[in-house]
Amino acid sequence: MAKNTNLLLNVAALSMKTAGRCLLPYGHPKSPHKFTQRQLMTCLVLRAYTKTTYRGVIELLEASGQLRRILCMERLPHYSTLKK
């Protein structure tokens, strides 16, 4: 019998893997280097998947330690960072 897994965790892991192959780590050499592009892209994928707001996806990440581990995030971006 198949093990029950959280689809949201699977989406996040797949997004991180795919974005890691397609995106450079940072948008510009002089950018602040707080978050990688694949971390931010995965936040946007989660936003679209859950059909929530920018604030909503940040609240989801605040509540889920497993998602933060998959995204390798010790701190979370401000919701306005995702809008830019």
PADRENRO-592388 format. One record per residue: x, y, z of N, C-alpha, C in turn; residue in one letter. Coordinates in steps of 0.1 Angstrom, whole numbers, padded with zeros to 4 digits. Layout:
<pts>
  n.xx  n.yy  n.zz ca.xx ca.yy ca.zz  c.xx  c.yy  c.zz residu
     X     Y     Z     X     Y     Z     X     Y     Z      A
...
</pts>
This chain:
<pts>
  n.xx  n.yy  n.zz ca.xx ca.yy ca.zz  c.xx  c.yy  c.zz residu
  0008 -0012  0000  0000  0000  0000  0009  0012  0000      M
  0005  0022 -0007  0013  0035 -0008  0013  0043  0005      A
  0024  0049  0007  0025  0057  0019  0018  0070  0017      K
  0011  0075  0026  0004  0088  0025  0014  0099  0026      N
  0015  0108  0016  0024  0119  0016  0016  0132  0014      T
  0021  0142  0019  0015  0155  0017  0018  0160  0003      N
  0008  0163 -0005  0010  0168 -0019  0017  0181 -0019      L
  0014  0190 -0009  0021  0203 -0009  0036  0201 -0007      L
  0040  0192  0001  0055  0189  0002  0061  0184 -0011      L
  0053  0175 -0018  0058  0170 -0031  0059  0181 -0041      N
  0049  0190 -0041  0050  0202 -0051  0062  0210 -0048      V
  0064  0213 -0035  0076  0221 -0031  0089  0215 -0035      A
  0090  0202 -0032  0103  0195 -0036  0105  0195 -0051      A
  0095  0192 -0058  0096  0192 -0073  0099  0206 -0078      L
  0093  0216 -0073  0096  0230 -0077  0110  0234 -0074      S
  0115  0230 -0062  0129  0233 -0059  0139  0226 -0068      M
  0136  0213 -0071  0145  0206 -0080  0145  0212 -0094      K
  0133  0215 -0099  0132  0220 -0113  0138  0234 -0114      T
  0135  0243 -0104  0140  0256 -0104  0155  0256 -0102      A
  0161  0247 -0095  0175  0246 -0093  0182  0243 -0106      G
  0176  0236 -0115  0182  0233 -0128  0180  0244 -0138      R
  0170  0252 -0136  0166  0262 -0146  0171  0277 -0143      C
  0172  0280 -0130  0175  0293 -0126  0189  0294 -0120      L
  0195  0306 -0122  0208  0309 -0115  0205  0311 -0100      L
  0215  0309 -0091  0212  0311 -0077  0207  0325 -0073      P
  0212  0335 -0079  0208  0349 -0076  0206  0357 -0089      Y
  0198  0367 -0088  0194  0375 -0100  0206  0384 -0105      G
  0214  0388 -0096  0225  0397 -0099  0236  0395 -0089      H
  0249  0396 -0093  0260  0394 -0084  0259  0404 -0071      P
  0253  0415 -0073  0253  0425 -0062  0240  0425 -0054      K
  0231  0415 -0057  0219  0414 -0050  0222  0410 -0035      S
  0212  0412 -0026  0215  0410 -0012  0218  0395 -0008      P
  0215  0386 -0016  0218  0371 -0014  0211  0366 -0001      H
  0199  0371  0002  0192  0366  0013  0184  0353  0010      K
  0179  0353 -0002  0171  0341 -0007  0175  0338 -0021      F
  0176  0326 -0025  0179  0322 -0038  0167  0323 -0047      T
  0169  0324 -0060  0158  0325 -0069  0149  0313 -0069      Q
  0155  0301 -0067  0147  0289 -0066  0138  0289 -0054      R
  0143  0294 -0043  0135  0295 -0031  0123  0304 -0033      Q
  0125  0316 -0039  0114  0325 -0042  0105  0320 -0053      L
  0110  0313 -0063  0102  0307 -0073  0093  0296 -0067      M
  0098  0289 -0058  0090  0278 -0051  0079  0284 -0042      T
  0082  0296 -0036  0071  0303 -0029  0060  0307 -0038      C
  0064  0312 -0050  0053  0316 -0060  0046  0304 -0065      L
  0053  0292 -0067  0046  0280 -0071  0036  0276 -0060      V
  0040  0276 -0048  0031  0273 -0037  0019  0282 -0036      L
  0022  0295 -0039  0011  0305 -0039  0000  0301 -0050      R
  0005  0297 -0061 -0004  0294 -0072 -0011  0280 -0069      A
 -0004  0271 -0064 -0009  0258 -0061 -0020  0259 -0050      Y
 -0018  0267 -0040 -0028  0268 -0029 -0039  0278 -0032      T
 -0037  0286 -0043 -0046  0297 -0046 -0048  0306 -0035      K
 -0037  0311 -0029 -0038  0320 -0018 -0031  0333 -0022      T
 -0030  0342 -0012 -0023  0355 -0014 -0009  0354 -0011      T
 -0001  0365 -0013  0013  0365 -0010  0014  0364  0005      Y
  0006  0371  0013  0007  0370  0027  0003  0356  0032      R
 -0007  0350  0025 -0011  0336  0028  0000  0326  0027      G
  0008  0327  0016  0018  0317  0015  0029  0319  0025      V
  0032  0331  0029  0042  0333  0040  0036  0328  0053      I
  0023  0330  0056  0017  0324  0068  0018  0308  0067      E
  0016  0303  0056  0017  0288  0054  0031  0284  0058      L
  0041  0291  0053  0055  0287  0055  0059  0289  0070      L
  0053  0299  0076  0055  0301  0091  0050  0290  0099      E
  0039  0284  0094  0032  0273  0102  0039  0259  0099      A
  0046  0258  0088  0051  0245  0084  0066  0244  0084      S
  0071  0237  0094  0086  0235  0095  0091  0226  0084      G
  0082  0217  0080  0086  0208  0069  0088  0215  0056      Q
  0079  0224  0053  0080  0232  0041  0093  0241  0041      L
  0096  0247  0053  0108  0255  0054  0120  0247  0052      R
  0120  0234  0057  0132  0226  0055  0134  0222  0040      R
  0123  0220  0033  0124  0216  0019  0129  0229  0011      I
  0125  0241  0015  0130  0253  0009  0143  0258  0014      L
  0149  0251  0024  0161  0255  0030  0161  0269  0035      C
  0150  0273  0042  0148  0287  0046  0149  0287  0062      M
  0158  0295  0067  0159  0297  0081  0150  0309  0085      E
  0150  0319  0076  0141  0330  0078  0132  0331  0065      R
  0121  0338  0067  0112  0339  0056  0112  0353  0050      L
  0109  0354  0037  0109  0367  0031  0096  0375  0035      P
  0097  0388  0034  0085  0396  0036  0076  0393  0024      H
  0063  0394  0026  0054  0391  0014  0056  0400  0002      Y
  0061  0412  0005  0063  0421 -0007  0075  0417 -0015      S
  0084  0409 -0009  0095  0404 -0017  0090  0395 -0028      T
  0080  0388 -0026  0074  0379 -0036  0068  0386 -0047      L
  0063  0398 -0044  0056  0406 -0055  0066  0412 -0065      K
  0078  0414 -0061  0087  0421 -0069  0092  0413 -0081      K
</pts>
